[in-house]
């Protein structure tokens, strides 16, 4: 077996809050959305660079409060962009870590965390 890609699933409770956070603030792109019928929970695939996430309103797909750790590059510039957008619910810091890297952690409106990291 060869694993081609890992895609974390984050539980969300409000489609519009998820769009505000992931698309408008973090700069992800919606690749596709699925809903069985009007009024049912949504399931969304979003991407940014080499990262893909699935966001699900379905109660059995994931547990709120998950965390994903990401290695990336250009983190200081990305952090500056996030701060300049003045998102009212999150103002992440740029932290030096014990593992010789820079880190920016954001928490979505549902308690899920993304830890962006760049080696020094």
One Martini backbone bead per residue (centre of mass of N, CA, C, O) as a GRO file, in nm:
protein
  120
    1UNK     BB    1   0.098   0.035   0.020
    2UNK     BB    2   0.010   0.378  -0.079
    3UNK     BB    3   0.014   0.690   0.048
    4UNK     BB    4  -0.101   0.994  -0.098
    5UNK     BB    5  -0.303   1.123   0.131
    6UNK     BB    6  -0.385   1.353   0.393
    7UNK     BB    7  -0.724   1.413   0.545
    8UNK     BB    8  -0.856   1.608   0.754
    9UNK     BB    9  -1.132   1.619   0.990
   10UNK     BB   10  -1.361   1.878   1.068
   11UNK     BB   11  -1.576   1.993   1.296
   12UNK     BB   12  -1.883   2.161   1.232
   13UNK     BB   13  -2.178   2.400   1.297
   14UNK     BB   14  -2.117   2.648   1.082
   15UNK     BB   15  -2.086   2.738   0.769
   16UNK     BB   16  -2.043   3.054   0.784
   17UNK     BB   17  -1.815   3.047   0.994
   18UNK     BB   18  -1.624   2.872   0.827
   19UNK     BB   19  -1.594   3.065   0.588
   20UNK     BB   20  -1.485   3.308   0.743
   21UNK     BB   21  -1.232   3.157   0.846
   22UNK     BB   22  -1.110   2.980   0.600
   23UNK     BB   23  -1.157   3.179   0.356
   24UNK     BB   24  -1.146   3.484   0.444
   25UNK     BB   25  -0.893   3.453   0.643
   26UNK     BB   26  -0.695   3.200   0.559
   27UNK     BB   27  -0.730   3.136   0.229
   28UNK     BB   28  -0.906   2.931   0.132
   29UNK     BB   29  -1.045   2.682  -0.095
   30UNK     BB   30  -1.317   2.569  -0.258
   31UNK     BB   31  -1.370   2.259  -0.419
   32UNK     BB   32  -1.619   2.126  -0.251
   33UNK     BB   33  -1.969   2.032  -0.206
   34UNK     BB   34  -2.203   1.858   0.025
   35UNK     BB   35  -2.560   1.771  -0.001
   36UNK     BB   36  -2.836   1.578   0.014
   37UNK     BB   37  -3.025   1.820   0.122
   38UNK     BB   38  -3.205   2.058   0.212
   39UNK     BB   39  -3.095   2.120   0.551
   40UNK     BB   40  -2.848   1.965   0.551
   41UNK     BB   41  -2.550   1.875   0.604
   42UNK     BB   42  -2.224   1.974   0.542
   43UNK     BB   43  -1.956   1.903   0.296
   44UNK     BB   44  -1.606   2.008   0.278
   45UNK     BB   45  -1.350   2.108   0.049
   46UNK     BB   46  -1.025   2.239   0.130
   47UNK     BB   47  -0.757   2.468   0.017
   48UNK     BB   48  -0.389   2.523   0.073
   49UNK     BB   49  -0.183   2.444  -0.116
   50UNK     BB   50  -0.083   2.129   0.029
   51UNK     BB   51  -0.366   2.160   0.176
   52UNK     BB   52  -0.624   1.943   0.309
   53UNK     BB   53  -0.971   1.981   0.404
   54UNK     BB   54  -1.239   1.863   0.603
   55UNK     BB   55  -1.576   1.980   0.647
   56UNK     BB   56  -1.821   1.888   0.907
   57UNK     BB   57  -2.172   1.867   1.012
   58UNK     BB   58  -2.148   1.579   1.085
   59UNK     BB   59  -2.159   1.413   1.388
   60UNK     BB   60  -1.981   1.135   1.295
   61UNK     BB   61  -1.696   1.246   1.165
   62UNK     BB   62  -1.614   1.426   1.426
   63UNK     BB   63  -1.426   1.592   1.679
   64UNK     BB   64  -1.410   1.846   1.857
   65UNK     BB   65  -1.070   1.967   1.908
   66UNK     BB   66  -0.872   1.942   1.698
   67UNK     BB   67  -0.531   1.886   1.561
   68UNK     BB   68  -0.299   2.040   1.329
   69UNK     BB   69   0.024   1.981   1.192
   70UNK     BB   70   0.236   2.223   1.010
   71UNK     BB   71   0.449   2.247   0.750
   72UNK     BB   72   0.615   2.551   0.635
   73UNK     BB   73   0.628   2.851   0.438
   74UNK     BB   74   0.597   3.191   0.496
   75UNK     BB   75   0.491   3.262   0.792
   76UNK     BB   76   0.540   3.564   0.848
   77UNK     BB   77   0.362   3.665   0.614
   78UNK     BB   78   0.103   3.522   0.696
   79UNK     BB   79   0.075   3.653   0.972
   80UNK     BB   80   0.055   3.942   0.870
   81UNK     BB   81  -0.204   3.899   0.706
   82UNK     BB   82  -0.387   3.814   0.940
   83UNK     BB   83  -0.359   4.073   1.108
   84UNK     BB   84  -0.455   4.278   0.880
   85UNK     BB   85  -0.759   4.157   0.872
   86UNK     BB   86  -0.901   4.180   1.153
   87UNK     BB   87  -1.002   3.937   1.307
   88UNK     BB   88  -1.222   3.933   1.580
   89UNK     BB   89  -1.159   3.605   1.687
   90UNK     BB   90  -0.839   3.643   1.604
   91UNK     BB   91  -0.482   3.676   1.740
   92UNK     BB   92  -0.205   3.559   1.647
   93UNK     BB   93   0.099   3.448   1.719
   94UNK     BB   94   0.461   3.456   1.701
   95UNK     BB   95   0.645   3.168   1.781
   96UNK     BB   96   0.891   3.029   1.960
   97UNK     BB   97   1.045   2.713   1.971
   98UNK     BB   98   1.196   2.420   2.095
   99UNK     BB   99   1.216   2.313   1.769
  100UNK     BB  100   1.333   2.540   1.588
  101UNK     BB  101   1.071   2.740   1.544
  102UNK     BB  102   0.790   2.868   1.398
  103UNK     BB  103   0.458   2.973   1.534
  104UNK     BB  104   0.103   2.937   1.435
  105UNK     BB  105  -0.204   2.954   1.615
  106UNK     BB  106  -0.534   2.844   1.538
  107UNK     BB  107  -0.889   2.890   1.623
  108UNK     BB  108  -1.177   2.781   1.564
  109UNK     BB  109  -1.526   2.812   1.629
  110UNK     BB  110  -1.500   2.473   1.723
  111UNK     BB  111  -1.190   2.409   1.852
  112UNK     BB  112  -1.000   2.394   1.626
  113UNK     BB  113  -0.650   2.334   1.534
  114UNK     BB  114  -0.383   2.525   1.379
  115UNK     BB  115  -0.031   2.444   1.323
  116UNK     BB  116   0.202   2.661   1.210
  117UNK     BB  117   0.530   2.570   1.070
  118UNK     BB  118   0.882   2.696   1.081
  119UNK     BB  119   1.188   2.665   1.014
  120UNK     BB  120   1.485   2.847   1.090
   0.00000   0.00000   0.00000
